[in-house]
Amino acid sequence: MKVITVKIPEGIEEKLNSLCKETTRTKSFFIREALDRFLDEDAIYRKALDRLNDGKDKIITSEEMNQKIK
């Protein structure tokens, strides 16, 4: 595993320390989890944005989507 050093505001560190005490998990655990979730959500967002900007990709309503998945 690689080591990365980051600077965070004191307020975030206090919240992180509190969470670590409550859960007996490490700071590294929560930072890895947060980064992993962010990267997954960002990838989904970018894919959706690419599809939205693709003039060939048909945009459908939520009702149409619901019909397709039933």
N, CA, C and O of each residue as an XYZ file, in Angstrom:
280
protein
N       0.845     -1.173      0.000
C       0.000      0.000      0.000
C       0.892      1.238      0.000
O       1.948      1.252      0.634
N       0.468      2.263     -0.705
C       1.217      3.515     -0.788
C       0.835      4.440      0.358
O      -0.264      4.349      0.906
N       1.743      5.319      0.708
C       1.494      6.331      1.741
C       1.369      7.682      1.052
O       2.211      8.055      0.236
N       0.299      8.419      1.392
C       0.067      9.756      0.864
C      -0.137     10.691      2.051
O      -0.863     10.359      2.988
N       0.487     11.833      2.013
C       0.328     12.821      3.073
C      -0.622     13.910      2.585
O      -0.466     14.432      1.482
N      -1.604     14.245      3.415
C      -2.546     15.308      3.068
C      -2.670     16.274      4.236
O      -2.430     15.922      5.391
N      -3.049     17.495      3.904
C      -3.338     18.495      4.937
C      -4.848     18.681      4.966
O      -5.486     18.834      3.923
N      -5.416     18.666      6.172
C      -6.856     18.864      6.322
C      -7.104     19.929      7.392
O      -6.296     20.094      8.307
N      -8.216     20.648      7.276
C      -8.544     21.650      8.298
C      -8.774     20.990      9.664
O      -9.185     19.834      9.754
N      -8.499     21.752     10.709
C      -8.649     21.235     12.073
C     -10.051     20.700     12.343
O     -10.214     19.683     13.017
N     -11.057     21.386     11.815
C     -12.438     20.952     12.060
C     -12.713     19.554     11.527
O     -13.404     18.760     12.165
N     -12.171     19.267     10.365
C     -12.354     17.935      9.786
C     -11.577     16.906     10.606
O     -12.062     15.799     10.839
N     -10.384     17.269     11.037
C      -9.592     16.346     11.853
C     -10.307     16.023     13.166
O     -10.301     14.879     13.620
N     -10.916     17.031     13.763
C     -11.652     16.795     15.010
C     -12.809     15.826     14.792
O     -13.034     14.924     15.598
N     -13.548     16.020     13.688
C     -14.647     15.103     13.370
C     -14.122     13.700     13.129
O     -14.712     12.721     13.585
N     -13.010     13.604     12.409
C     -12.413     12.309     12.107
C     -11.934     11.619     13.379
O     -12.162     10.424     13.570
N     -11.273     12.374     14.244
C     -10.817     11.805     15.518
C     -11.983     11.296     16.342
O     -11.907     10.225     16.945
N     -13.053     12.057     16.366
C     -14.242     11.662     17.121
C     -14.833     10.371     16.562
O     -15.194      9.467     17.314
N     -14.928     10.296     15.250
C     -15.464      9.097     14.603
C     -14.583      7.888     14.892
O     -15.085      6.791     15.136
N     -13.287      8.090     14.863
C     -12.358      6.992     15.145
C     -12.527      6.465     16.563
O     -12.497      5.255     16.788
N     -12.703      7.361     17.508
C     -12.902      6.950     18.895
C     -14.203      6.178     19.056
O     -14.249      5.171     19.763
N     -15.256      6.648     18.404
C     -16.569      5.996     18.518
C     -16.583      4.611     17.884
O     -17.290      3.718     18.353
N     -15.819      4.433     16.838
C     -15.903      3.188     16.063
C     -14.698      2.268     16.221
O     -14.720      1.135     15.741
N     -13.671      2.732     16.873
C     -12.387      2.036     17.007
C     -11.778      1.673     15.648
O     -11.101      0.654     15.512
N     -12.027      2.505     14.668
C     -11.404      2.363     13.345
C     -10.311      3.421     13.224
O     -10.291      4.392     13.982
N      -9.411      3.231     12.276
C      -8.310      4.173     12.100
C      -8.686      5.312     11.163
O      -9.645      5.227     10.395
N      -7.906      6.372     11.252
C      -8.084      7.489     10.326
C      -7.889      6.998      8.896
O      -8.642      7.365      7.995
N      -6.883      6.176      8.702
C      -6.601      5.654      7.365
C      -7.798      4.910      6.789
O      -8.103      5.035      5.603
N      -8.473      4.135      7.632
C      -9.650      3.401      7.175
C     -10.700      4.354      6.612
O     -11.200      4.152      5.505
N     -11.029      5.391      7.377
C     -12.079      6.317      6.943
C     -11.654      7.167      5.746
O     -12.474      7.477      4.882
N     -10.394      7.538      5.696
C      -9.921      8.322      4.549
C      -9.951      7.466      3.286
O     -10.360      7.945      2.229
N      -9.524      6.203      3.381
C      -9.601      5.303      2.218
C     -11.037      5.112      1.768
O     -11.327      5.165      0.573
N     -11.947      4.887      2.726
C     -13.366      4.695      2.397
C     -13.946      5.933      1.718
O     -14.650      5.824      0.714
N     -13.649      7.108      2.270
C     -14.185      8.350      1.713
C     -13.651      8.586      0.304
O     -14.400      8.982     -0.589
N     -12.370      8.345      0.106
C     -11.771      8.550     -1.204
C     -12.320      7.548     -2.217
O     -12.599      7.907     -3.361
N     -12.472      6.316     -1.805
C     -13.021      5.280     -2.689
C     -14.445      5.632     -3.117
O     -14.790      5.521     -4.293
N     -15.257      6.052     -2.168
C     -16.639      6.437     -2.497
C     -16.671      7.647     -3.423
O     -17.442      7.686     -4.382
N     -15.826      8.635     -3.128
C     -15.776      9.823     -3.979
C     -15.398      9.452     -5.408
O     -16.033      9.906     -6.361
N     -14.369      8.630     -5.556
C     -13.909      8.255     -6.898
C     -14.983      7.473     -7.658
O     -15.155      7.664     -8.862
N     -15.703      6.596     -6.960
C     -16.798      5.862     -7.602
C     -17.901      6.816     -8.054
O     -18.376      6.730     -9.187
N     -18.305      7.718     -7.173
C     -19.372      8.668     -7.505
C     -18.934      9.623     -8.613
O     -19.736      9.977     -9.477
N     -17.675     10.038     -8.593
C     -17.171     10.928     -9.624
C     -17.167     10.234    -10.988
O     -17.485     10.854    -12.003
N     -16.810      8.964    -11.011
C     -16.813      8.211    -12.272
C     -18.226      8.108    -12.831
O     -18.429      8.249    -14.037
N     -19.200      7.865    -11.963
C     -20.599      7.787    -12.389
C     -21.056      9.142    -12.913
O     -21.718      9.218    -13.948
N     -20.706     10.207    -12.206
C     -21.073     11.559    -12.614
C     -20.484     11.887    -13.985
O     -21.183     12.407    -14.854
N     -19.201     11.583    -14.177
C     -18.552     11.888    -15.457
C     -19.171     11.098    -16.601
O     -19.341     11.622    -17.701
N     -19.508      9.837    -16.344
C     -20.148      9.026    -17.371
C     -21.515      9.607    -17.738
O     -21.868      9.690    -18.914
N     -22.269     10.003    -16.730
C     -23.582     10.605    -16.975
C     -23.442     11.918    -17.741
O     -24.230     12.196    -18.645
N     -22.457     12.714    -17.388
C     -22.226     13.981    -18.076
C     -21.838     13.742    -19.532
O     -22.308     14.444    -20.428
N     -20.985     12.755    -19.766
C     -20.614     12.412    -21.142
C     -21.832     11.989    -21.947
O     -21.991     12.381    -23.103
N     -22.698     11.180    -21.325
C     -23.904     10.726    -22.026
C     -24.842     11.892    -22.286
O     -25.478     11.954    -23.338
N     -24.934     12.810    -21.347
C     -25.804     13.972    -21.515
C     -25.322     14.844    -22.673
O     -26.126     15.400    -23.422
N     -24.024     14.955    -22.806
C     -23.449     15.780    -23.864
C     -23.363     15.068    -25.212
O     -23.013     15.683    -26.219
N     -23.681     13.773    -25.234
C     -23.653     13.001    -26.473
C     -24.988     13.171    -27.191
O     -26.016     12.664    -26.741
N     -24.961     13.880    -28.296
C     -26.188     14.154    -29.040
C     -26.872     12.912    -29.574
O     -28.061     12.951    -29.890
N     -26.143     11.806    -29.682
C     -26.712     10.552    -30.189
C     -27.406      9.744    -29.098
O     -28.198      8.849    -29.393
N     -27.109     10.057    -27.844
C     -27.666      9.301    -26.720
C     -29.023      9.883    -26.334
O     -29.116     11.039    -25.921
N     -30.067      9.080    -26.471
C     -31.430      9.550    -26.200
C     -31.636      9.746    -24.698
O     -31.313      8.868    -23.898
N     -32.169     10.888    -24.331
C     -32.515     11.167    -22.939
C     -33.968     10.742    -22.724
O     -34.857     11.098    -23.497
N     -34.187      9.969    -21.650
C     -35.548      9.520    -21.360
C     -35.981     10.034    -19.996
O     -35.153     10.401    -19.163
N     -37.279     10.054    -19.783
C     -37.821     10.530    -18.499
C     -37.697      9.432    -17.453
O     -37.441      8.272    -17.776
N     -37.882      9.814    -16.201
C     -37.835      8.817    -15.127
C     -38.978      7.811    -15.269
O     -38.833      6.646    -14.901
N     -40.109      8.261    -15.801
C     -41.227      7.342    -16.019
C     -40.859      6.286    -17.058
O     -41.172      5.107    -16.891
N     -40.192      6.716    -18.133
C     -39.752      5.771    -19.160
C     -38.735      4.779    -18.587
O     -38.766      3.593    -18.913
N     -37.846      5.268    -17.743
C     -36.876      4.394    -17.107
C     -37.548      3.380    -16.216
O     -37.188      2.203    -16.237
N     -38.522      3.814    -15.428
C     -39.253      2.896    -14.561
C     -39.936      1.787    -15.360
O     -39.970      0.634    -14.931
N     -40.473      2.142    -16.511
C     -41.126      1.147    -17.370
C     -40.110      0.132    -17.889
O     -40.416     -1.057    -17.989
N     -38.915      0.591    -18.217
C     -37.885     -0.287    -18.761
C     -37.376     -1.284    -17.707
O     -37.025     -2.414    -18.048
N     -37.334     -0.877    -16.441
C     -36.771     -1.760    -15.423
C     -37.801     -2.643    -14.735
O     -37.438     -3.476    -13.905
N     -39.070     -2.479    -15.062
C     -40.102     -3.332    -14.456
C     -40.158     -4.668    -15.123
O     -40.968     -5.514    -14.743
